[in-house]
Every structure is written in structure tokens, then in C-alpha cells.
Amino acid sequence: MAELIDNAELRRQLDAGVQLVEVLPEEDYRDLHLPGAVNIPLKELDANTTAGLDKANPVVVYCWDYL
């Protein structure tokens, strides 16, 4: 289930072992990602590209939005 979280909640979840996935294109990921995030561009997000994620731990998916 998708849920919007704030920075404090993200920090709590990171401390608890959540996996962090950045969905921007690779070029943007290099410049903008949070420490520890893995890059899976949104257009490539599928069962194959997420196979390396730990299914036992939650995942936070994010992107940088300039709006």
C-alpha cells in the first residue's frame, strides 16, 4: 500500500532497515539520490528489476520532483 511519509518518518524507517529505491533516470540518480538508495528507473520498474530487493523488508520508493 502506498503511503506518503515525511523526512522524520523516513529516518525512522531507514533506521529500522527499510530499502530505499530511487526511480529517476540513471543520470539524475547520480546527482540527486539519497545515501543508500538503489536506482531502478520508473520506466524499468518491474518484477525483473526488483528481484534483488529483500522481499522480507519494506521498500520506500521516491523521486526528486522539481515542482
URPETA-V919119 format. One record per backbone hydrogen bond with DSSP energy under -0.5 kcal/mol. NH is the residue of the N-H (numbers start at 0). CO is the residue of the C=O. Records with the same first field share a line. If there is no record, write none. Layout:
# URPETA-V919119
NH = CO, CO
This chain:
# URPETA-V919119
9 = 5
10 = 6
11 = 7
12 = 8
13 = 9
14 = 10
15 = 11
16 = 13
17 = 12
18 = 57
20 = 18, 59
21 = 37
22 = 61
27 = 24
28 = 24
29 = 25
30 = 26
31 = 27
32 = 28
36 = 33
37 = 19
39 = 21, 37
41 = 22
43 = 40
44 = 40, 41
45 = 43
49 = 45
50 = 47
52 = 49
54 = 52
56 = 53
59 = 18
60 = 58
61 = 20
